[in-house]
Amino acid sequence: MVKKILIANRGEIAIRVMRACREMGIPSVAVYSEADREALFVKYADEAYCIGPPPATASYLNIPKIIAAAKESGADSIHPGYGFLAENPAFARTCEEEGIKFIGPSSRVLALMGDKVAARREMRKAGVPVVPGTDECVTGFEQARETAHGIGYPVILKPSGGGGGIGMTIVGNEEELASALESTQAIATTTFGLCDVYIEKYLSNPRHIEFQLLGDSKGNAIHLGERECSIQRRHQKLIEESPSAAVTPAMRAEMGKVAAKAARFVGYEGAGTMEFLFSGGKFYFLEVNARVQVEHPVTEMVTGVDIVKEQIRIASGLPLGIEQEDVRINGCAIECRINAEDPLSDFAPTPGKIKSYHSPGGPGIRVDSGVYTSYTIPLFYDPMISKLIVWGRDRNEAIARMQRALYEYVLVGIKNNIPFHKAVMGNPRFVKGDLGTHFIETETTLMDDMKGMMGQEKTLEERLSPLYGDKKRIAAIAAIAAITQMEHPTQKDPA
Ligand code: MV4
């Protein structure tokens, strides 16, 4: 087993990895930026090293500083979490060269999966159904014109070095192609340093469904079923669930088998996700995410498999702790990402001080978070405050439980998207499981439902405030009263 793990990340995922370390008896090392001195993950770690100023490029992306901290601490392995350096082949290669075990796929596999066109080709070779499109990058307009004509409009242009939606352009007809090609190539160059662009058939309002994979160093690979991540906004997922309401056991078994076979085909080591668009009852491969994902807990809740512990076992050269035949999908799990963002101001980030914080509990609730009362969320990083995950025996129980958990959640001091999640959980189309990647734009009543609920809570707060003298406590008391729907405590003192 690896002996000491440095976590090259911050926030809730750093704590998530350290929790696995603690259960496995492995010491953990945090690295942190000057903006994260007061962060919970720094306090949680067994040791912590400051690696530089707040901007990520100077700290969480600073490879020499991170390697130096690993050497100084005696860590023999690095867990990269998600984002930052998690899928960076150069970082994985540096670790390999320095004799530090990178907890993730090899630099070769990271490079292959990071090149989205190469990944498409490779997956097609492995027998995975891919979105109709090009097997090579398009360079000139003529080539793009012929290719798009062959595929049939609408098409979508994507930067090959990208992924996750950045720079993608939908092209409805040939007249739009020239300017779309120009802008996608420009974004590809500035964002990814690579002008390569590829073309796919554009699928309208598909569901986003992804399979969780685990591959070990012995050549075994299994799948842990799928997650549905269709509720997203500007390529940011907001709600994820497992299993998907659209996937039958037979489809799961078949697609999972194809995905696991493809993982073996490329020599995939570690946890990873194969993303698909699901449209007209069919799966189309999009890309591989070669890391543990934000939404991994919903899979953990329905399978009972600790994905981070499996990552650590795999990196230690041990075989997978579970065989495919033993994987069971039990019940349903849903995750809401709780973000510091104002749903009434186009979801603009709202970093700042958390005045009062109380997370929900009770049956079937999991909260992965890196915050506490009086903590100030820094403005340098992503605005996720916590992940609220619930489990239920079926989807309806999970939804009811999520509504109950959102009702219990106290988060005072910063605007956040809890009202948005409350609105979605009460939305008839969501409850039916009628999802698609354009859900938020097409459910036009969603924002009004949310405003209505926020208005009710606000009125309650205003009516409460004169009742309390201590101004600092008003917001906290009002929020608690608002979520419990009480104007004043109903208990009476005994006479
Ligand atoms: C697509 C697509 C339709 N057809 N690919 C967006 C995130 C990334 N993971 C893949 N994405 C998409 N890829 C094909 N062939 C639709 C999306 C997509 C999307 C694209 C552009 C603008 C907004 C979008 C919102 C959801 C999904």
Residues whose N, C-alpha, C, O or C-beta is under 5 A from the ligand:
A	BS01	MV4	V131 I156 G164 G165 M168 E200 K201 Y202 L203 T437
